[in-house]
C-alpha cells in the first residue's frame, strides 16, 4: 500500500529529521506536478539533467549539490530546504507553497546567446532597458568573475544604445564574445530571458507607464542551457 504524504507526516508525529531519498523524491514530484511542470521544465530551471530529476523522483540517493539545485529550481528561499531537518509537509502546506510561488514568480523563456544577438535584441527593445543577473548553476570563482565582467560590459553598452549605430553595437558584440568564450571554457554559457513590461513610480510627475525591456542574464551549464527561468513577479526598485 502506498503511503500518502499526510500519512507520512502523521507517522513522523511532527519530529524533525533528514528526509529520506524516497521522501525527497515524493516531495519533488508532488511540488513539480502541482506547479504544472514537466520533468524537463524542472531540469531546465534547476540546471540539472532530466535523467537526474527522474532518479530523484524514483527515490534514489542524490548529492548535496543536486538537492540545492532543486531548491533553486523551485525558487525556494532556503537553498538547503531538501537538506535540512524538517517534518514532511502535508498536502495543504504544499498547496500553500504552490499558491505562494504563482503569486510571487513568473516563468520566462531563456536561450543561449552570443554577443551580437544579445546586444541587438536589447537595442531593439521598447522604451528604456534594465538588466538583472542570475545564475542557474554554482559558478567557480573564475567563472563568477567572467560573468560579472560580462554584466558590467553589457550595462556600459546600454548607456550608448541611443547614440550608437547598429554597426558599432555589433562591434561591441564581437568584443563581448571574447568574454563569453572564457565563460564557455569554464563549462558555462551565457543565456538571456526578456520581459516586456511597463513601469511607473509615485515620485514621477508624469504617471504614464513607460515601456521597458528587462533583460535577465544567466550563466548556465553549456551542455544544457536553461530554457526557462523563474523571476520575481514584483519588479525591484533597483532598476
C-alpha positions as CSV (number, residue, x, y, z in Angstrom):
1,X,0.0,0.0,0.0
2,X,1.4,3.4,-1.0
3,X,1.7,5.8,1.9
4,X,0.3,9.2,1.3
5,X,2.1,12.4,2.2
6,X,-0.4,13.1,5.0
7,X,0.1,9.6,6.4
8,X,3.9,10.1,6.4
9,X,3.6,13.4,8.2
10,X,1.3,11.8,10.8
11,X,3.7,8.9,11.3
12,X,6.5,11.3,11.9
13,X,4.4,13.0,14.6
14,X,5.9,16.4,13.9
15,X,9.5,15.3,14.7
16,X,12.4,16.9,12.7
17,X,14.8,14.7,10.9
18,X,16.6,14.5,7.5
19,X,14.2,13.5,4.7
20,X,14.9,10.1,3.2
21,X,15.6,9.8,-0.5
22,X,12.1,8.4,-1.0
23,X,10.6,11.3,0.8
24,X,12.7,13.8,-1.2
25,X,11.6,12.1,-4.4
26,X,7.9,12.2,-3.4
27,X,8.2,15.9,-2.4
28,X,9.9,16.9,-5.6
29,X,7.4,15.1,-7.7
30,X,4.4,16.5,-5.9
31,X,5.7,20.1,-5.9
32,X,6.6,19.8,-9.6
33,X,3.2,18.4,-10.7
34,X,1.4,21.0,-8.5
35,X,3.3,23.7,-10.5
36,X,2.2,22.0,-13.7
37,X,5.8,21.5,-14.8
38,X,7.3,18.6,-16.7
39,X,10.5,16.9,-15.5
40,X,12.2,18.7,-18.4
41,X,11.0,22.1,-17.2
42,X,12.3,21.4,-13.7
43,X,15.6,20.2,-15.2
44,X,15.9,23.5,-17.1
45,X,15.1,25.7,-14.1
46,X,17.5,23.8,-11.8
47,X,20.3,23.3,-14.3
48,X,20.2,19.5,-13.9
49,X,19.8,16.7,-16.4
50,X,16.3,15.3,-16.9
51,X,17.7,11.9,-16.0
52,X,18.8,13.3,-12.6
53,X,15.3,14.5,-11.9
54,X,13.9,11.1,-12.8
55,X,16.3,9.4,-10.4
56,X,15.5,11.8,-7.6
57,X,11.7,11.3,-8.1
58,X,12.3,7.5,-8.1
59,X,13.7,7.8,-4.6
60,X,17.3,7.2,-5.5
61,X,20.0,8.9,-3.3
62,X,21.1,12.4,-4.5
63,X,24.1,14.6,-3.7
64,X,24.0,17.8,-1.7
65,X,24.6,19.9,-4.8
66,X,21.7,18.2,-6.6
67,X,19.3,18.9,-3.8
68,X,20.5,22.5,-3.7
69,X,19.9,22.8,-7.4
70,X,16.4,21.6,-7.0
71,X,15.8,24.2,-4.3
72,X,17.0,26.9,-6.7
73,X,14.8,25.4,-9.4
74,X,11.7,25.8,-7.2
75,X,12.9,29.3,-6.2
76,X,13.0,28.4,-2.5
77,X,14.4,31.0,-0.2
78,X,16.3,28.2,1.7
79,X,18.8,26.6,-0.7
80,X,19.1,23.7,1.8
81,X,15.4,23.1,2.0
82,X,15.9,19.4,1.0
83,X,18.9,19.0,3.2
84,X,17.7,20.5,6.5
85,X,15.9,18.7,9.3
86,X,12.2,19.0,8.8
87,X,8.9,17.3,9.1
88,X,7.3,16.1,5.9
89,X,4.8,18.8,4.6
90,X,1.1,18.0,4.2
91,X,-0.9,18.5,1.0
92,X,-2.3,21.7,2.5
93,X,1.1,23.0,3.1
94,X,2.2,22.1,-0.4
95,X,-0.8,23.8,-1.9
96,X,0.1,27.0,0.0
97,X,3.6,26.8,-1.4
98,X,2.3,26.4,-4.9
99,X,0.0,29.4,-4.5
100,X,2.8,31.5,-3.0
101,X,5.1,30.6,-6.0
102,X,2.4,31.6,-8.5
103,X,1.8,34.8,-6.6
104,X,5.4,35.8,-6.4
105,X,7.0,34.4,-9.6
106,X,6.7,34.4,-13.4
107,X,8.2,31.9,-15.9
108,X,10.0,33.2,-19.0
109,X,11.7,31.5,-21.9
110,X,15.5,31.7,-21.9
111,X,18.1,30.8,-24.5
112,X,21.9,30.8,-25.1
113,X,23.1,34.0,-26.8
114,X,26.3,35.3,-28.3
115,X,27.3,39.0,-28.0
116,X,25.8,40.2,-31.2
117,X,22.5,38.5,-30.6
118,X,22.2,39.8,-27.1
119,X,23.1,43.5,-27.8
120,X,20.9,43.6,-30.9
121,X,17.9,42.3,-29.1
122,X,18.4,44.7,-26.2
123,X,18.9,47.7,-28.5
124,X,15.7,46.9,-30.4
125,X,13.7,46.7,-27.2
126,X,10.8,49.1,-26.5
127,X,11.3,52.1,-24.3
128,X,14.3,52.0,-21.9
129,X,16.1,48.9,-20.7
130,X,17.1,47.3,-17.4
131,X,19.3,44.3,-16.6
132,X,19.2,41.7,-13.9
133,X,21.8,39.0,-13.4
134,X,21.3,35.5,-12.0
135,X,22.7,32.0,-12.2
136,X,21.2,28.6,-12.6
137,X,24.3,26.8,-11.6
138,X,27.1,27.1,-8.9
139,X,29.9,29.1,-10.5
140,X,33.5,28.6,-9.6
141,X,35.3,31.9,-8.7
142,X,36.9,32.3,-12.1
143,X,33.5,31.9,-13.8
144,X,31.9,34.3,-11.4
145,X,34.5,37.0,-12.3
146,X,33.9,36.5,-16.0
147,X,30.2,36.6,-15.6
148,X,30.4,39.8,-13.6
149,X,32.6,41.4,-16.3
150,X,30.1,40.4,-18.9
151,X,27.3,42.1,-17.0
152,X,29.3,45.2,-16.5
153,X,30.2,45.4,-20.2
154,X,26.5,44.9,-21.2
155,X,25.5,47.8,-18.8
156,X,28.1,50.0,-20.5
157,X,26.7,49.2,-23.9
158,X,23.2,50.0,-22.7
159,X,24.3,53.5,-21.9
160,X,25.1,54.2,-25.6
161,X,22.2,52.3,-27.3
162,X,20.5,55.6,-28.1
163,X,23.5,57.1,-29.9
164,X,25.5,54.1,-31.3
165,X,24.9,52.8,-34.8
166,X,24.0,49.2,-35.4
167,X,27.5,48.6,-36.8
168,X,29.0,49.9,-33.6
169,X,26.7,47.7,-31.4
170,X,27.7,44.6,-33.4
171,X,31.3,45.5,-32.9
172,X,30.7,45.7,-29.2
173,X,29.0,42.3,-29.5
174,X,32.2,40.9,-31.0
175,X,34.2,42.2,-28.0
176,X,31.6,40.6,-25.7
177,X,32.1,37.3,-27.4
178,X,35.7,37.1,-26.1
179,X,34.3,37.1,-22.5
180,X,31.6,34.6,-23.5
181,X,34.3,32.3,-24.8
182,X,36.1,32.5,-21.5
183,X,32.8,31.6,-19.7
184,X,32.4,28.6,-22.1
185,X,36.0,27.4,-21.4
186,X,34.9,27.2,-17.7
187,X,32.0,25.0,-18.7
188,X,29.2,27.6,-18.8
189,X,27.3,29.6,-21.4
190,X,25.6,33.0,-21.4
191,X,21.8,32.9,-21.6
192,X,19.2,35.6,-21.6
193,X,15.5,35.9,-21.0
194,X,13.5,39.0,-21.8
195,X,10.5,40.7,-20.1
196,X,8.5,43.4,-21.8
197,X,6.7,45.4,-19.2
198,X,5.7,49.0,-18.2
199,X,7.0,50.9,-15.2
200,X,5.9,53.8,-13.2
201,X,6.9,55.5,-9.9
202,X,4.9,57.5,-7.4
203,X,7.7,60.1,-7.4
204,X,7.3,60.8,-11.2
205,X,5.4,63.9,-12.2
206,X,4.1,62.1,-15.2
207,X,2.4,58.8,-14.1
208,X,2.1,57.5,-17.6
209,X,3.6,54.0,-17.6
210,X,6.9,53.7,-19.5
211,X,7.7,50.7,-21.7
212,X,10.7,48.8,-20.5
213,X,12.6,45.7,-21.6
214,X,14.1,43.9,-18.7
215,X,17.0,41.5,-19.7
216,X,17.8,38.7,-17.3
217,X,21.3,37.5,-17.9
218,X,22.0,33.9,-16.7
219,X,25.1,31.7,-16.5
220,X,24.1,28.1,-17.1
221,X,25.8,24.8,-17.9
222,X,27.0,24.9,-21.6
223,X,25.9,21.4,-22.3
224,X,22.3,22.1,-21.0
225,X,21.4,25.8,-21.4
226,X,18.3,26.7,-19.3
227,X,15.2,27.1,-21.4
228,X,13.1,28.6,-18.6
229,X,13.8,31.0,-15.8
230,X,11.6,31.9,-12.8
231,X,11.8,35.6,-11.9
232,X,10.1,37.6,-9.2
233,X,6.7,39.0,-10.4
234,X,7.3,42.2,-8.4
235,X,9.9,44.4,-10.1
236,X,12.6,45.6,-7.8
237,X,13.1,49.3,-7.3
238,X,16.8,48.8,-8.0
239,X,16.1,49.0,-11.8
